[in-house]
């Protein structure tokens, strides 16, 4: 089981932005799991916003950059 911390700023709209932060729900350590998050933004410009969301299933890649390959001379060679 695990969870993740998250934080960031909203887009800048109507002359201000908001900060948000929190912890996701706890999910099992299995492929395809999702996390839920909910909370309130910081109080700015006289108000807050409530939010709630869910992540999509985890996406697993065999390589971080599929066009990067290892060879004997150089650890990186970019795809043309």
N, C-alpha and C positions, 0 to 999 in steps of 0.2 A: 504494500500500500504506500502511496505517496501523494503529495500535493505540491503546488508551485506557488511562489509569491509572484505578484505582478504589480506593476505601477507604470504611470505615464501621465501625459497631459493630453487633453482633448484638443481638437483643432481650435484655431483662433477664430471666433465668430462674435459679431456684435461688440467688438472692442475688448473682449476678455477671453480667457481660457480657464479650464478647471484641471485640478490634479486628482488622480484616483490611485488607489492602492488597495491591496488585500491579499488573501490567500484563496486558492481554488479549493473546491471540494476534494476530499480524499478519494482516490481511485486505485483500483488494483494494478499491479505491475504486469499487465497482459496486453498484447497487441490489440489495437482498435479501441482502447479505452477513451473516455471523454471526461472532461472536468467542467464543473459549473462554477460560476462566479457571480457575485452580486454585491452591491454596496451603494454608497453615495459619494458624489464628487465633493471636492472642497467647496467651501462657502466663498464665492466670489461674485462681485457685482450684485450683491444682495440676495443670492439664491444658491441652491444646490440642484443636482440632478440625481435621480435614482437610476441605476443600471442593473441589468442582469443579462447573462450571456452563457453560452456553452461553447467549448472548443469542439472542433471536429475530431474525428478519429485520428490518431497519430499516423503520420506518413513516414514510412521507413524506406531509406535509400540504401542501395548497395554501396554507392560512393557519393560523397558530398557533392562533387562536381563530376558528372559522368564523362565529360570530355577530357578530364585530366587522367593521364595514364602514367604508370611507373615504367622506367626502363633502366638499364644498367649504368648508363652514363649520367643521367640526370633524373632526379626524383620527380620532375614535372615536365610534361610536354603537352602543350595546348593543341587542341584540335584546330586545324586550319579553317 
